[in-house]
């Protein structure tokens, strides 16, 4: 890890600690230190505590995003969460994609892929979004789902790995 990334990670840890330990009446929607390190935070966003973010600078929240308690965002690449989207408790979003061969992991080789969550998406508790995934506007991710591929707008996905259970307009998936 470079010194620059180490400094970003340290700042994020301090910000998350402040967010988790400050009096809720003083914290408000987002503790000041956490607010300061985020890439963007739109009007009306609310982040419950505790919350964990790897760097913060790559996390971009549009207006009205709600993030419930115990969520983790490993923002080693850009993570965008669209307006009025809601994340249930314990949702995890991962950008890091470690090398798939042992020798590569020993060398510390890794890449990071962005994750994009559209507008008005509902993500159920303990769902996990993996690197490179895009979730379309208005989609629903069922609690506990592991999203390994893109989710169409308006679709409902469930399971491990997540599969389309319902398409936009209420049609059941084939």
C-alpha positions as CSV (number, residue, x, y, z in Angstrom):
1,X,0.0,0.0,0.0
2,X,1.3,3.4,-0.9
3,X,1.7,6.2,1.8
4,X,-1.1,8.1,0.1
5,X,-3.6,5.2,0.3
6,X,-2.5,4.6,3.9
7,X,-3.2,8.2,4.8
8,X,-6.7,8.0,3.1
9,X,-7.4,4.7,5.0
10,X,-6.3,6.2,8.3
11,X,-8.5,9.3,7.7
12,X,-11.5,7.0,6.9
13,X,-11.0,5.0,10.1
14,X,-10.9,8.1,12.2
15,X,-14.0,9.5,10.5
16,X,-15.9,6.2,10.9
17,X,-14.9,6.1,14.6
18,X,-16.1,9.6,15.2
19,X,-19.4,8.8,13.4
20,X,-19.9,5.8,15.6
21,X,-19.0,7.4,18.9
22,X,-20.3,10.9,18.7
23,X,-23.6,11.7,20.5
24,X,-26.4,11.1,17.9
25,X,-27.8,14.6,18.6
26,X,-24.5,16.1,17.7
27,X,-23.8,13.7,14.8
28,X,-27.0,14.4,12.9
29,X,-27.3,12.8,9.5
30,X,-23.5,12.4,9.1
31,X,-20.6,13.2,11.5
32,X,-18.5,16.2,10.3
33,X,-15.3,14.2,9.7
34,X,-17.1,11.5,7.7
35,X,-19.0,14.2,5.7
36,X,-15.6,15.9,4.9
37,X,-13.9,12.8,3.4
38,X,-16.8,11.6,1.2
39,X,-16.5,12.1,-2.5
40,X,-20.0,13.6,-2.5
41,X,-23.0,13.7,-0.2
42,X,-26.3,15.0,-1.5
43,X,-28.9,16.9,0.5
44,X,-31.0,14.8,2.8
45,X,-28.7,11.8,3.0
46,X,-28.6,10.0,6.3
47,X,-25.9,7.5,7.4
48,X,-26.7,5.4,10.5
49,X,-23.9,4.3,12.9
50,X,-21.9,2.3,12.9
51,X,-20.7,2.6,9.3
52,X,-17.4,1.6,7.6
53,X,-15.8,2.9,4.5
54,X,-12.3,2.1,3.2
55,X,-11.4,5.5,1.9
56,X,-14.5,7.6,1.6
57,X,-13.2,9.8,-1.3
58,X,-14.6,7.3,-3.8
59,X,-18.1,7.2,-2.3
60,X,-20.6,9.5,-4.0
61,X,-24.1,9.7,-2.5
62,X,-26.9,11.5,-4.4
63,X,-29.7,13.4,-2.5
64,X,-31.9,11.5,0.0
65,X,-29.8,8.3,0.2
66,X,-30.4,6.4,3.5
67,X,-27.7,4.0,4.7
68,X,-28.8,1.8,7.7
69,X,-26.5,0.6,10.6
70,X,-23.6,-1.8,10.1
71,X,-23.1,-1.1,6.3
72,X,-19.6,-1.4,4.8
73,X,-18.4,0.2,1.6
74,X,-15.0,-0.8,0.4
75,X,-14.6,2.0,-2.0
76,X,-11.2,1.1,-3.6
77,X,-12.9,2.3,-6.9
78,X,-15.8,4.7,-7.4
79,X,-19.1,3.8,-5.7
80,X,-22.2,5.9,-6.7
81,X,-25.5,5.5,-4.9
82,X,-28.4,7.2,-6.7
83,X,-31.0,9.6,-5.2
84,X,-33.5,8.2,-2.7
85,X,-31.9,4.8,-2.6
86,X,-32.1,2.9,0.7
87,X,-29.6,0.4,2.1
88,X,-30.8,-2.0,4.8
89,X,-28.7,-2.9,7.8
90,X,-25.5,-4.7,7.2
91,X,-25.3,-4.1,3.4
92,X,-21.8,-4.6,2.0
93,X,-20.5,-3.1,-1.2
94,X,-17.1,-4.3,-2.5
95,X,-14.9,-2.8,-5.2
96,X,-11.7,-4.8,-4.6
97,X,-11.2,-7.8,-6.8
98,X,-8.1,-9.7,-5.6
99,X,-6.0,-11.8,-7.9
100,X,-7.5,-15.2,-8.6
101,X,-4.2,-17.1,-8.5
102,X,-2.3,-17.7,-5.3
103,X,1.0,-16.3,-6.7
104,X,-0.8,-13.1,-7.7
105,X,-2.3,-12.7,-4.2
106,X,1.1,-13.3,-2.7
107,X,2.4,-10.4,-4.8
108,X,-0.5,-8.2,-3.6
109,X,-1.9,-7.8,-7.1
110,X,-5.4,-6.5,-7.0
111,X,-7.8,-4.4,-9.1
112,X,-10.8,-2.3,-8.2
113,X,-14.0,-2.2,-10.2
114,X,-16.7,0.5,-9.7
115,X,-20.1,-0.2,-8.3
116,X,-23.1,1.9,-9.4
117,X,-26.5,1.8,-7.6
118,X,-29.2,3.6,-9.5
119,X,-31.9,5.9,-8.2
120,X,-34.7,4.7,-5.9
121,X,-33.1,1.3,-5.3
122,X,-34.0,-0.7,-2.3
123,X,-31.3,-3.0,-0.9
124,X,-32.4,-5.4,1.8
125,X,-30.4,-6.2,4.9
126,X,-27.2,-8.1,4.6
127,X,-27.1,-8.0,0.8
128,X,-23.7,-7.9,-0.8
129,X,-22.8,-6.2,-4.1
130,X,-19.6,-7.4,-5.7
131,X,-17.0,-5.5,-7.8
132,X,-18.2,-4.1,-11.1
133,X,-21.9,-4.4,-10.5
134,X,-24.5,-1.9,-11.8
135,X,-28.0,-1.9,-10.2
136,X,-30.6,-0.2,-12.4
137,X,-33.0,2.5,-11.2
138,X,-35.9,1.3,-9.1
139,X,-34.5,-2.2,-8.6
140,X,-35.0,-4.2,-5.4
141,X,-32.2,-6.4,-4.0
142,X,-33.7,-9.0,-1.6
143,X,-32.2,-9.4,1.9
144,X,-29.2,-11.6,2.0
145,X,-28.7,-11.6,-1.8
146,X,-25.2,-11.7,-3.3
147,X,-25.2,-9.6,-6.4
148,X,-22.6,-10.9,-8.9
149,X,-23.9,-9.3,-12.1
150,X,-25.8,-6.2,-13.3
151,X,-29.4,-5.8,-12.2
152,X,-31.9,-4.4,-14.8
153,X,-33.9,-1.3,-13.9
154,X,-37.0,-2.2,-11.9
155,X,-36.1,-5.8,-11.4
156,X,-36.2,-7.7,-8.1
157,X,-33.3,-10.0,-7.5
158,X,-32.8,-12.6,-4.7
159,X,-30.6,-15.5,-3.8
160,X,-26.9,-16.5,-3.8
161,X,-25.9,-15.7,-6.4
162,X,-28.7,-13.2,-7.0
163,X,-31.0,-14.0,-9.8
164,X,-33.9,-12.0,-11.3
165,X,-37.1,-13.0,-9.5
166,X,-39.3,-10.3,-10.9
167,X,-38.9,-8.0,-13.9
168,X,-40.1,-4.4,-14.1
169,X,-43.9,-4.2,-14.4
170,X,-44.5,-7.2,-12.2
171,X,-43.8,-9.9,-14.7
172,X,-42.2,-13.0,-13.1
173,X,-38.8,-13.9,-14.6
174,X,-38.7,-16.9,-16.8
